[in-house]
Amino acid sequence: MTELPGSGAVLFTGRVSAGSHPWLAEHRVHGRVLVPGTALVELAAWVGAELGAPVVDELVVKAPVVLDDDDALVLQVLVEREDESGARGITVHSRPVSAVAAHPAEWSEHMSAVLSPVDADASEPDSWTAGPGVPVPLDGLYERLADFGLDYGPLFRGLRSVEQDGRTVVGRVEMDEAHKDAAGFVLHPALFDAALHAIAATAERDADADDVQLPFSWTGVRLHRPADGAVRVLIRQLSPRSYRLRLTTPDGELIVSVEELTVAEVTAQQIAAAG
């Protein structure tokens, strides 16, 4: 982290690769390793917490972060100076490590967001629950998703059960014992991503379609407490492509709330171009 003199802005730098973060290799879309959108959300929330603005008011994914198997990406997270309300804009850019020294490459912008401080006068996110629903069979779910281009490794295959009651879906998600410590994360992106698979488990899909739906924009994201290896997810469909989310502990304590998540269709050609 570096404060930029005279501007009030702060720059975070780092690197990411499938070698340094091998769990990322278990998240492939149309054959390419993608940093899950949940990782960008967790990153933004973590940066915001460091700077006293932990609420992710609005986050838009502009281009996926695609990793090559034999190269790393340099990341730059630029946080603007705070405005009168304490809100700060944030962007995430990357470029390949191999291109930095000899032939500098253009920076690719992946995400922009607005971070805000916690409003002491704001009301808690609406508390809603779901009663018993109709169990949704999960046999063969991940094999079907792989056929559509979403290939998840064991760490991401955490969805254990799903029930549906109209537009409301309830899921149970667990990480395996080897990753339950999840050191360094408030909410491990793989656990967060697996919670979203409850949407895929209940969505109707054209078998001939060649696109996949990925998280595109997030509104009103609040991380309330760290998560261990098990969560309960409640999902309310707001429109054909938008959802409200609540992740809780098995005992009902709130972990993360999302006012609205919007998904977008991404084709194999777009993934290839992003790489």
BELLIN-V405293 format. One record per pair of residues at least 24 apart in sequence whose ideal C-beta (glycine too) atoms are under 8 Angstrom apart, sorted by the first residue. I is the first residue (numbers start at 1). J is the second residue. D is the distance in Angstrom with one decimal. If there is no record, write none. Layout:
I:J:D + I:J:D
This chain:
1:50:7.2 + 7:81:6.1 + 8:80:7.7 + 8:81:2.8 + 8:82:7.0 + 9:78:6.5 + 9:79:6.3 + 9:80:5.5 + 9:81:5.5 + 10:51:6.5 + 10:78:7.8 + 10:79:4.6 + 11:76:6.4 + 11:77:7.2 + 11:78:5.5 + 11:79:7.5 + 12:47:6.1 + 12:75:7.8 + 12:76:7.4 + 12:77:4.0 + 12:78:8.0 + 12:79:7.3 + 13:74:7.2 + 13:75:6.7 + 13:76:5.5 + 13:77:7.6 + 14:74:7.8 + 14:75:4.9 + 14:77:8.0 + 15:72:5.0 + 15:73:6.7 + 15:74:5.9 + 15:75:6.6 + 15:97:6.6 + 16:65:7.4 + 16:67:7.1 + 16:72:6.6 + 16:73:5.4 + 16:75:5.8 + 16:94:7.8 + 17:67:6.2 + 17:71:6.9 + 17:72:3.5 + 17:73:6.8 + 17:97:7.9 + 18:67:5.1 + 18:69:5.9 + 19:72:7.0 + 20:72:6.8 + 23:153:7.8 + 23:155:5.3 + 23:179:7.4 + 23:190:6.1 + 24:67:6.3 + 25:69:7.7 + 25:153:7.0 + 26:152:6.3 + 26:153:2.6 + 26:154:6.8 + 26:155:5.1 + 26:156:5.4 + 26:190:7.5 + 27:152:6.6 + 27:153:7.3 + 27:156:5.9 + 27:190:7.5 + 27:193:7.0 + 28:150:7.9 + 28:151:4.2 + 28:152:7.7 + 29:64:7.4 + 29:149:5.9 + 29:150:6.1 + 29:151:7.5 + 29:212:6.2 + 29:214:7.2 + 29:266:7.3 + 29:271:5.7 + 30:149:4.4 + 30:212:7.4 + 30:268:4.0 + 30:271:4.7 + 30:272:7.5 + 31:149:7.8 + 31:151:7.5 + 32:66:5.3 + 32:67:7.8 + 32:271:5.3 + 32:272:7.4 + 32:275:5.6 + 33:66:6.9 + 33:67:4.3 + 33:68:7.7 + 33:69:7.1 + 34:64:5.1 + 34:65:6.6 + 34:66:5.9 + 34:67:7.4 + 34:271:7.4 + 35:64:7.4 + 35:65:3.8 + 35:67:6.7 + 36:189:5.2 + 36:190:7.4 + 36:192:7.8 + 36:193:4.6 + 37:61:5.5 + 37:64:7.9 + 37:193:7.8 + 37:214:6.2 + 37:215:3.7 + 37:216:7.9 + 37:218:8.0 + 38:187:7.9 + 38:189:4.3 + 38:190:7.9 + 38:192:3.9 + 38:193:4.6 + 38:196:7.3 + 38:215:7.1 + 39:189:3.8 + 40:65:7.4 + 40:92:6.5 + 40:110:6.9 + 40:111:5.1 + 41:192:7.4 + 41:215:7.9 + 41:218:5.6 + 41:221:5.9 + 42:185:6.3 + 42:186:6.4 + 42:187:5.8 + 42:188:7.9 + 42:189:5.5 + 42:192:6.8 + 42:223:7.8 + 43:77:7.0 + 43:92:7.1 + 44:90:6.0 + 44:92:7.8 + 44:111:7.3 + 44:113:5.0 + 44:115:6.7 + 44:221:7.9 + 45:186:6.7 + 45:221:6.4 + 45:223:5.0 + 46:186:6.4 + 47:77:5.9 + 47:79:6.3 + 47:90:6.5 + 47:115:7.2 + 48:88:7.6 + 48:90:7.6 + 48:115:3.9 + 48:116:7.9 + 49:186:7.7 + 49:223:7.7 + 51:79:6.3 + 51:88:6.7 + 51:115:7.3 + 52:86:7.3 + 52:117:5.8 + 53:82:7.0 + 53:86:6.1 + 53:87:6.7 + 53:88:5.3 + 53:115:4.0 + 53:116:5.5 + 53:117:4.9 + 54:115:7.3 + 54:117:7.5 + 54:118:6.4 + 54:222:7.5 + 54:223:6.8 + 55:115:6.7 + 55:116:4.5 + 55:117:7.0 + 55:118:6.1 + 55:220:7.5 + 55:221:7.2 + 55:222:5.6 + 56:113:5.8 + 56:114:7.7 + 56:115:6.2 + 56:218:6.3 + 56:220:7.7 + 56:221:3.8 + 56:222:7.7 + 57:87:6.9 + 57:113:7.6 + 57:114:4.4 + 57:115:6.9 + 57:116:4.9 + 57:219:7.1 + 57:220:6.7 + 58:113:6.3 + 58:114:5.0 + 58:217:7.2 + 58:218:7.3 + 58:219:5.4 + 59:111:6.4 + 59:112:7.5 + 59:113:3.8 + 59:114:7.9 + 59:217:6.6 + 59:218:4.4 + 59:219:7.8 + 59:221:6.9 + 60:111:6.9 + 60:112:5.6 + 60:113:7.1 + 60:216:7.1 + 60:217:4.8 + 61:110:6.8 + 61:111:5.5 + 61:214:7.6 + 61:215:6.5 + 61:216:5.7 + 61:217:7.1 + 62:109:5.5 + 62:110:6.0 + 62:111:6.3 + 62:112:6.6 + 63:108:6.1 + 63:109:6.8 + 63:110:5.3 + 63:274:5.2 + 64:110:7.2 + 64:214:7.2 + 64:266:7.3 + 64:271:6.7 + 64:274:5.0 + 65:94:6.2 + 65:110:5.3 + 66:271:6.8 + 66:274:5.0 + 66:275:4.0 + 68:96:7.6 + 68:275:7.2 + 71:96:5.2 + 71:97:6.3 + 71:98:5.2 + 72:96:7.4 + 72:97:4.4 + 73:97:6.8 + 74:100:6.1 + 76:107:7.2 + 79:115:7.3 + 85:116:7.1 + 85:117:7.9 + 86:116:6.6 + 86:117:4.2 + 87:114:5.7 + 87:115:6.6 + 87:116:4.6 + 87:117:7.6 + 88:114:7.4 + 88:115:5.0 + 88:116:8.0 + 89:113:7.4 + 89:114:5.8 + 89:115:7.8 + 90:114:7.4 + 90:115:5.7 + 108:274:8.0 + 125:220:7.5 + 125:222:6.7 + 125:246:7.4 + 125:254:7.6 + 125:257:4.1 + 125:259:7.2 + 128:234:7.1 + 128:236:6.9 + 128:246:7.3 + 129:234:7.1 + 130:163:7.7 + 130:165:5.7 + 130:168:4.6 + 130:169:7.9 + 130:170:4.9 + 130:234:5.8 + 131:165:6.4 + 132:163:6.7 + 132:165:7.5 + 133:163:3.6 + 133:164:4.9 + 133:165:3.5 + 133:168:7.1 + 133:169:7.5 + 133:170:6.2 + 134:163:6.4 + 134:164:5.5 + 134:165:7.0 + 135:161:7.2 + 135:162:7.3 + 135:163:5.6 + 136:162:4.1 + 136:163:6.6 + 136:164:5.5 + 136:169:7.9 + 136:201:5.5 + 136:202:5.8 + 138:162:6.4 + 138:201:6.2 + 141:197:7.3 + 141:200:7.4 + 141:201:5.7 + 145:197:7.7 + 145:200:6.2 + 148:205:7.1 + 148:209:7.3 + 148:212:5.8 + 149:210:7.6 + 149:212:5.0 + 149:268:6.4 + 150:200:7.6 + 150:212:5.4 + 152:197:8.0 + 155:179:6.1 + 155:190:4.9 + 156:190:5.1 + 156:193:5.9 + 156:194:5.6 + 157:194:7.1 + 158:190:7.0 + 158:191:6.2 + 158:194:3.5 + 158:195:7.9 + 158:197:7.8 + 159:194:5.4 + 159:195:7.7 + 159:197:4.6 + 159:198:6.2 + 159:201:6.7 + 162:198:5.0 + 162:201:4.9 + 162:202:6.6 + 164:202:5.2 + 167:236:6.1 + 167:237:4.2 + 168:234:7.0 + 168:235:7.0 + 168:236:5.3 + 168:237:7.6 + 169:198:5.1 + 169:199:7.0 + 169:201:7.9 + 169:202:5.4 + 169:233:8.0 + 169:234:7.6 + 169:235:4.3 + 169:236:8.0 + 169:237:7.7 + 170:198:7.7 + 170:232:7.0 + 170:233:7.1 + 170:234:5.6 + 170:235:7.6 + 171:195:6.4 + 171:197:7.6 + 171:198:3.5 + 171:201:7.6 + 171:232:7.3 + 171:233:4.6 + 171:235:7.3 + 172:230:7.5 + 172:231:7.9 + 172:232:5.9 + 172:233:7.8 + 172:250:7.9 + 173:198:8.0 + 173:230:7.0 + 173:231:5.1 + 173:232:7.6 + 173:233:6.1 + 174:229:5.9 + 174:230:4.6 + 174:231:8.0 + 175:229:4.2 + 175:230:7.5 + 176:229:7.7 + 177:229:7.4 + 179:229:7.2 + 180:228:6.0 + 180:229:3.4 + 182:227:7.7 + 182:228:7.7 + 182:229:7.4 + 185:226:8.0 + 186:223:5.1 + 186:226:5.3 + 186:227:7.5 + 187:223:6.2 + 187:226:7.2 + 187:227:4.9 + 187:247:7.5 + 187:255:6.5 + 187:256:5.8 + 188:227:7.2 + 191:227:6.3 + 191:229:7.3 + 191:231:6.4 + 192:247:7.4 + 192:256:7.4 + 195:231:6.2 + 195:233:4.0 + 195:245:7.6 + 195:247:5.9 + 196:233:8.0 + 196:261:7.8 + 198:233:5.8 + 198:235:5.8 + 199:235:6.2 + 199:243:6.4 + 199:263:7.6 + 210:267:6.2 + 210:268:6.3 + 211:265:4.3 + 211:266:6.1 + 211:267:4.7 + 211:268:7.9 + 212:265:7.2 + 212:266:5.8 + 213:241:7.5 + 213:263:4.3 + 213:264:6.9 + 213:265:5.8 + 213:266:7.6 + 214:263:6.4 + 214:264:6.4 + 214:266:5.1 + 215:261:6.1 + 215:262:7.8 + 215:263:5.9 + 216:262:5.1 + 216:263:5.8 + 216:264:3.7 + 217:260:7.9 + 217:261:7.5 + 217:262:4.6 + 218:258:6.1 + 218:260:7.5 + 218:261:5.6 + 218:262:7.9 + 219:258:7.4 + 219:259:4.9 + 219:260:4.3 + 219:261:7.8 + 220:257:7.3 + 220:258:6.5 + 220:259:3.0 + 220:260:6.7 + 221:256:6.9 + 221:257:7.5 + 221:258:5.2 + 221:259:7.8 + 222:256:6.7 + 222:257:5.1 + 223:255:7.3 + 223:256:5.2 + 224:253:8.0 + 224:254:4.7 + 224:255:6.0 + 224:256:6.5 + 224:257:7.0 + 225:253:6.6 + 225:254:7.3 + 225:255:5.8 + 226:255:7.7 + 227:255:4.8 + 227:256:7.7 + 231:255:6.1
